[in-house]
Amino acid sequence: MDISSRADFSADPVTTFAMLTDEKFLAQVCEASGATDYEVSATGDSTHSSKTLPAPDTAAKFTGPTLTVVEDTVWGPAGPDGARTGQLTMTVPGQPVSMKGTVQLSAAGSGSVLQLTGDLKVAIPLLGKKLEQSAAPAVMSGFKTQQQVGETWLAQ
């Protein structure tokens, strides 16, 4: 299932990238997402987060009450204006759920925009498409949480 989401930030791409690759920021996003447990790391142009979340009602009968979501992003080099493109991989260990996508950070007006495009897969015969449709809002909600935390972060 194709996923597309956008987050707008009030800072230029260089400042926004520094935020997106800051471990303290990543931890705040996990906390704001309702994670009951999490682990984050940032090394150079790569970030990693693993967070345990309450399972969506539609998935809980398959996953149990919680699930762990692992996200890894590897960013490419900055352009002259600080714009970057990264590759995002999301997995749910122990579950047949994954997403591969691209994140593009670029200048927009006086700030920047982060655009996510990806392909969400739930590899369960017959039920996969239905579960993808129920998982997509949670993926996009996580992206919006990143924007909300980011705006607070940038205002400080």
C-alpha positions in Angstrom: 0.0 0.0 0.0 1.4 3.4 -1.0 1.9 5.8 1.9 2.5 9.5 1.6 2.7 12.1 4.3 4.2 15.6 4.8 5.5 17.4 7.8 6.3 21.2 7.7 8.9 22.8 10.0 9.6 26.4 10.7 13.3 26.1 10.3 15.6 25.8 7.3 16.7 22.3 6.1 20.1 22.4 7.9 18.5 23.2 11.3 15.7 20.7 10.7 18.2 17.9 9.7 20.2 18.6 12.9 17.0 18.1 14.9 15.9 15.0 13.0 19.2 13.3 13.8 19.4 14.4 17.4 19.0 11.5 19.9 17.1 13.7 22.4 14.6 14.7 19.7 14.2 11.1 18.7 13.5 10.1 22.3 10.9 12.9 22.6 9.1 11.6 19.5 9.0 8.1 21.0 7.6 9.5 24.3 5.0 11.6 22.4 4.0 8.5 20.4 2.9 6.7 23.6 5.8 4.3 23.6 6.0 2.2 26.7 9.7 1.4 26.0 12.1 2.7 23.4 15.7 2.9 22.3 17.2 5.5 19.9 20.5 6.2 18.3 21.9 8.6 15.8 25.3 8.2 14.1 26.3 10.7 11.5 23.6 10.6 8.8 21.8 7.6 10.2 19.1 7.2 12.8 17.6 4.2 14.6 14.6 3.9 16.8 12.9 0.9 18.3 9.7 1.6 20.3 7.1 -0.6 21.9 3.6 0.7 21.4 0.1 -0.4 22.2 -1.2 -2.4 19.3 -4.0 -0.9 17.2 -7.3 -2.6 18.0 -7.5 -4.1 14.5 -4.1 -5.7 14.9 -4.1 -6.7 18.6 -5.8 -10.1 17.9 -2.7 -10.9 15.7 0.0 -9.2 17.5 -1.0 -9.2 21.2 -1.5 -6.0 23.2 1.8 -4.4 22.1 4.1 -4.3 19.2 7.6 -3.1 18.5 8.2 -0.8 15.6 11.8 -0.4 14.4 12.7 2.5 12.1 16.0 3.1 10.4 16.8 6.1 8.2 20.0 6.6 6.2 20.4 10.1 4.8 22.3 11.1 1.7 24.6 14.1 1.5 23.3 17.6 1.8 22.6 19.7 -1.3 23.7 23.4 -1.5 20.6 24.5 0.4 20.8 21.7 3.0 18.2 19.6 1.2 18.6 15.8 1.7 17.0 12.5 0.7 17.0 9.5 2.9 16.0 5.9 2.8 13.6 4.8 5.5 13.0 1.2 6.6 10.3 0.2 9.1 9.8 -3.3 10.5 7.7 -4.9 13.2 9.9 -7.8 14.5 8.0 -11.0 14.7 5.2 -9.7 12.5 4.9 -9.8 8.7 4.8 -6.0 8.5 7.4 -3.7 6.8 7.7 -0.4 5.0 10.4 0.9 2.7 10.3 4.5 1.7 12.0 7.7 0.9 12.1 10.9 3.0 12.9 14.1 1.3 13.9 17.2 3.3 13.8 20.4 1.3 13.4 24.2 1.7 9.8 25.5 1.6 9.1 29.2 2.1 10.9 30.3 5.3 11.1 26.8 6.6 11.4 23.3 5.3 9.2 20.3 4.4 9.8 16.6 5.1 8.0 14.4 2.6 7.5 10.7 3.2 6.6 8.3 0.3 6.7 4.6 1.0 5.3 1.1 0.4 3.7 -0.5 3.4 3.4 -4.3 3.3 1.5 -6.8 5.5 2.4 -10.2 4.2 -0.6 -12.2 5.3 -2.6 -14.0 2.6 -6.1 -12.7 2.2 -5.9 -10.3 5.1 -2.8 -8.3 4.1 -4.6 -5.5 2.2 -7.2 -5.0 4.9 -4.4 -4.9 7.6 -2.4 -2.5 5.5 -5.4 -0.2 5.3 -5.8 -0.3 9.1 -2.0 0.2 9.7 -1.6 3.2 7.4 -3.3 5.8 9.7 -0.9 4.7 12.5 2.1 5.2 10.3 0.9 8.7 9.2 0.0 9.6 12.8 3.6 8.8 13.8 4.8 11.2 11.1 2.5 13.9 12.4 3.7 13.3 15.9 7.2 14.0 14.6 6.0 17.3 13.2 4.3 18.3 16.5 7.3 17.5 18.6 9.6 19.2 16.0 7.7 22.5 16.2 8.0 22.5 20.0 11.7 21.6 19.7 12.4 24.4 17.2 10.5 27.0 19.2 12.9 26.4 22.2 
